[in-house]
Amino acid sequence: MSSIEVVVQLTVEGIDPDHPLVEQAQTEFREHAEDVAGLLIEERSTPVTGQKGALTELAILFTSSRAGSAVVNLIKVWLERDQKRSVEVTVTKPGEQPFTVRASGEKISLSVLEESFKTAVQGAVQQSATPGDSGD
């Protein structure tokens, strides 16, 4: 299967990225994501100009077609725990432009993200099922 990378930025409105509450919320998400089969997780930190601490991103590499819906459900549950939580998800599929979806605990509507994951994952599965296979 072609690899699909998903970069997830988890934030809590009004709280610095290095605050213990934000770090705890990010750790909670990462630990649950690590339990999902078909995912490889890498944590990345980027300094934020004008703010204390660094912005933490989780880079999630999909290695299984079943992992997409699990990640969408994980994001939904994570957001539902606090209305001040928000997430920015950037999906990158080989050979295509990345796209970004944002959601917050106040207005959870992840149908766009779910459909995007399905399309990206299904396309990658179809590509890997036929590489070099001309049917001869």
N, C-alpha and C positions, 0 to 999 in steps of 0.2 A: 504494500500500500504506500502511495506517495505520502510524505509527511505534511501535516497541516500544523502550523504553529498558531497558537492563540496566546496573546499577551493580555493579561488581566491586571488592571490597576484598581486596587481596592482603597477607598477613602471613607473617612467619616467627617461629615460637614462640620466646619468650625473647630477642628482639632488638628494640631500639627502632625505631620506624618510620623515623627519619631516619638509621639506620646504613647505611653504604655497601653492605653485603651485601643489605639489604632493598631499597634503591634500585636496585641492579643487577638484582635479581630482578624488580622491578616494571617496569623499563625493558625487560628481556627480553620480558616478556609484552606490554607496550604495542607494541613494535616488531613483534612477530609479528601482533598484532591489526590493526595499521595495514596489513598486507599482505593482509588478507582483504577481498575485494570485497563491497560492500553494507553496510559498517560505517562509521560516523562516530564518532571517538574524542575524548573531552574528558577531560582530567585535572583533578581537583578535590582540594584539600587542606583538611583540617579539623583544627584544633588538638585535641590530646587532653589533657584535664585530668589532671595528675599524671604525665605522661610527657614525655620530650624529643621534640621534633619534632612533625610533623603526620601525621595518617593520610591516605594518598593513596587516592583512589577513581578508577576509570576509569569514566566514563559512556559506554556504548556504545549508539548509536542504530542500530537495524536498519533498513536501507532495501531489503533483499533477503530473500526467503524462504529463500534458500540459506545465509545466514550463520549461522543457529542451530546447525547441526551442526558447523560449523567452529569456533565459539566453544567449544562443549562439548569438542571434541577438543583445542583449545588449552589449556583449563583442565586437562584430564586430563594432558596431557604436562607442563605446568608443575608440577603437583602431584607427579608421579612423580619429578621431579628431586631432591627433598629431602623426607624424611618430616616435617620441621618446618614445611613450608609449609602454609598453609591459605587458603581462599578463602570469602568470603561473597558470594553473588550475589543481588541483588534485581531481580526482573523486574517492570516496570510496563507494562501494556497499557492504552491509552486506554479510559476508562469502567469499569475494573475495579480491584479492590483489588490492591496490589502483593503479591508473595509472595517469601519469602527462602529460599534453600537454602545450607547450609554443608557444606563438605567439607574434608578434610585429606589430606596425603600418606600418613598412616598407614592410613586407611580410605577408599580411593577407591571411592565408589559414586555415580556421577553419573547413574544411570538416571532418578532423579526430575527432575533438572535437564534432562536431554535430553528427556524426555517433556513437561515444562513448556514448553520452547522450541518443540517441535514444535506443541503445542496453540496457544500464543500466536501463533506465526508463521503457522500455517495459518488461524487465525481472522482475522488481520489481512489476509491475502491474499484470503480470501473476502469480507471487507467491502469491500476496494478494488475487487474485480471487479464489484461490483453497485451502486455508489453512484448513486442516482437512476435506475437502470435498472429500469423496471417491466416490461420485456418487451413494451411496446406497439409 
